[in-house]
Every structure is written in structure tokens, then in C-alpha cells.
Amino acid sequence: MTKRRRQRLWFMGGMFTCLAAGTLVLTLVFRDNIVFFYTPSECMVKAKVGETLRVGGLVQAGSIIHQTKGTIPHVTFELGDGAHTITVIYEGILPDLFRPGQGAVVEGRFEAEPARLFRASVVLAKHDETYRPPKGDTPLDADRLGKSLARGNA
């Protein structure tokens, strides 16, 4: 083997080793953060009090309680996945798509271990990708819409 081939082989081996080490480090660092959100069932096993994480599930029917503390809306609701539910407390304005039976992802932290009380700092409403035009009494008139948009009266 010539000197040039030996150098090329060592270089390729070194590059492969660096790539493997980098992949290993990234995998170890992002191991718990690769998942976009946990389900309530996973939270019963993995979550710790005070740990910030995202939890996703369905808003349980009949569980939404609206209150007002001063001028800030205060909402309590249950988020479930069919097997387990968690109680979520959120202070702020909810997204327009938030309703019972709809999917939601909340970001925050658990406050109490036995009661599984989750204080959310962010609430995201999930929706499907299916577009359905709004239902109305009259069909949309394309000419009228075009003139309205041209005038800026959308």
C-alpha cells in the first residue's frame, strides 16, 4: 500500500469515527426531546414534578370550567388519551379551535404528584388538514368578493 493510499484510509477512518461520535452525542442529548409531545398515559410513568414538557390529548367533554381572576381568564379542563386523564390549569385566552372532543397540546409543568395537576403556560389547539368552507345561507358570489377585495373591504 502506498503512502497516499494509507493517508486516505486514515482520513476516511477518522471522518467515519467523527461522524459516528457526533451522531451518538446528538442522539444522547436529544433523546427525551425528540418526541413532540407526551400522552397523559406516558406522563403517568415518565413525568416529574417541576419538569417542563408538552402533553397532547383530547379535551374531555364537560370538563372545561371558565373562571375570571381579576381581568385574566382562568380555565381548568381535563386532557385525556382514552386510558388516563390529567387536570390542566391555564391562565389566558384559549385558541379559537379549543373545544371539547378536540385535540390539544399543552406546554407547562406538573405541580402535584398524586393529583396530576398540570399548569400550562401555552395551549395549542390541534385540527385536521381537511378544509371545509364556512356554511352560510347564500352561496359566495365571486364577483362581489372580487370587488370587495379590490376596495379593501374584505
C-alpha positions as CSV (number, residue, x, y, z in Angstrom):
1,M,0.0,0.0,0.0
2,T,1.4,3.4,-1.0
3,K,1.8,6.3,1.4
4,R,-1.0,8.2,-0.3
5,R,-3.5,5.3,0.0
6,R,-2.6,4.9,3.7
7,Q,-3.2,8.6,4.3
8,R,-6.5,8.5,2.5
9,L,-7.6,5.4,4.5
10,W,-6.7,7.0,7.8
11,F,-8.5,10.2,6.8
12,M,-11.7,8.2,5.8
13,G,-11.5,6.2,9.1
14,G,-11.1,9.5,11.1
15,M,-14.1,11.1,9.3
16,F,-16.2,8.0,9.9
17,T,-15.3,8.0,13.6
18,C,-16.1,11.7,14.0
19,L,-19.4,11.2,12.2
20,A,-20.3,8.2,14.4
21,A,-19.3,10.2,17.6
22,G,-21.4,13.2,16.5
23,T,-24.4,11.1,15.8
24,L,-24.0,9.4,19.2
25,V,-23.7,12.7,21.1
26,L,-26.8,14.2,19.3
27,T,-28.8,11.0,20.0
28,L,-28.0,11.2,23.7
29,V,-28.6,14.9,24.0
30,F,-32.0,14.9,22.2
31,R,-33.2,11.5,23.5
32,D,-36.0,12.9,25.5
33,N,-36.8,16.0,23.4
34,I,-37.3,14.3,20.0
35,V,-40.9,13.5,20.9
36,F,-43.1,16.5,20.1
37,F,-45.5,15.7,23.0
38,Y,-46.3,13.0,25.5
39,T,-49.7,11.4,26.0
40,P,-51.3,11.5,29.5
41,S,-50.5,7.8,29.8
42,E,-46.9,8.4,29.2
43,C,-46.9,11.3,31.7
44,M,-48.1,8.9,34.4
45,V,-44.9,7.0,34.0
46,K,-42.2,9.5,32.8
47,A,-43.1,13.0,34.1
48,K,-41.6,14.5,37.2
49,V,-43.0,17.4,39.3
50,G,-41.5,20.7,38.0
51,E,-40.3,19.3,34.7
52,T,-41.3,21.4,31.6
53,L,-42.9,19.3,28.9
54,R,-45.6,19.1,26.3
55,V,-48.7,16.9,26.8
56,G,-51.2,16.1,24.0
57,G,-54.6,14.6,24.0
58,L,-58.3,15.2,23.7
59,V,-60.2,17.8,25.7
60,Q,-62.7,15.8,27.7
61,A,-66.4,16.7,27.3
62,G,-67.9,18.5,30.2
63,S,-64.5,19.2,31.9
64,I,-64.0,22.8,30.9
65,I,-64.5,25.3,33.7
66,H,-64.1,29.0,32.9
67,Q,-63.4,31.5,35.7
68,T,-62.1,35.0,35.9
69,K,-59.5,36.2,38.4
70,G,-59.4,39.9,38.0
71,T,-59.1,40.6,34.3
72,I,-57.3,37.3,33.5
73,P,-59.4,34.3,32.2
74,H,-58.7,31.2,34.2
75,V,-59.6,27.8,32.7
76,T,-59.5,24.3,34.1
77,F,-60.0,21.3,31.9
78,E,-59.1,17.6,31.6
79,L,-56.9,16.3,28.8
80,G,-57.1,12.5,28.1
81,D,-56.0,9.8,25.7
82,G,-58.6,7.2,26.4
83,A,-56.7,5.5,29.2
84,H,-55.7,8.3,31.6
85,T,-56.6,12.0,32.1
86,I,-54.8,14.9,33.6
87,T,-56.2,18.1,35.0
88,V,-54.8,21.2,33.3
89,I,-54.9,24.8,34.7
90,Y,-54.3,27.6,32.2
91,E,-54.4,31.4,32.7
92,G,-55.0,33.3,29.5
93,I,-57.1,33.3,26.3
94,L,-57.7,30.0,24.7
95,P,-57.3,29.4,20.9
96,D,-60.5,29.6,18.8
97,L,-60.4,25.9,17.9
98,F,-60.3,24.8,21.5
99,R,-63.4,22.8,22.4
100,P,-64.4,19.5,24.0
101,G,-63.5,16.5,21.9
102,Q,-60.9,18.4,20.0
103,G,-57.2,17.6,20.2
104,A,-54.9,20.0,22.2
105,V,-51.3,20.2,23.1
106,V,-50.3,22.0,26.3
107,E,-46.9,23.1,27.4
108,G,-46.1,23.6,31.1
109,R,-45.2,21.6,34.2
110,F,-46.7,19.3,36.7
111,E,-47.4,20.8,40.1
112,A,-48.6,17.9,42.2
113,E,-47.7,14.3,42.0
114,P,-50.8,12.5,43.3
115,A,-53.4,14.7,41.7
116,R,-51.5,15.0,38.4
117,L,-52.2,18.8,38.3
118,F,-50.6,20.3,35.2
119,R,-50.1,24.1,35.0
120,A,-50.0,25.1,31.3
121,S,-48.2,28.2,30.0
122,V,-49.2,27.5,26.4
123,V,-52.3,25.8,24.9
124,L,-52.3,24.8,21.3
125,A,-55.4,23.5,19.6
126,K,-54.9,20.7,17.0
127,H,-57.0,20.4,13.9
128,D,-57.2,18.2,10.9
129,E,-56.0,19.2,7.5
130,T,-59.4,18.9,5.9
131,Y,-60.7,22.3,4.6
132,R,-64.4,22.8,4.8
133,P,-65.8,26.1,3.5
134,P,-68.0,28.0,6.0
135,K,-71.7,27.2,5.9
136,G,-73.9,30.1,5.1
137,D,-77.4,30.9,3.8
138,T,-76.3,32.3,0.5
139,P,-73.6,31.0,-1.8
140,L,-70.4,33.1,-2.2
141,D,-70.7,35.4,-5.1
142,A,-67.2,35.5,-6.8
143,D,-67.9,38.9,-8.4
144,R,-69.0,40.5,-5.2
145,L,-66.0,39.0,-3.3
146,G,-63.6,40.3,-6.0
147,K,-65.0,43.8,-5.9
148,S,-64.9,43.8,-2.1
149,L,-61.2,42.7,-2.1
150,A,-60.3,45.3,-4.7
151,R,-61.8,48.0,-2.5
152,G,-60.1,46.6,0.6
153,N,-63.4,45.8,2.4
154,A,-62.8,42.1,3.0
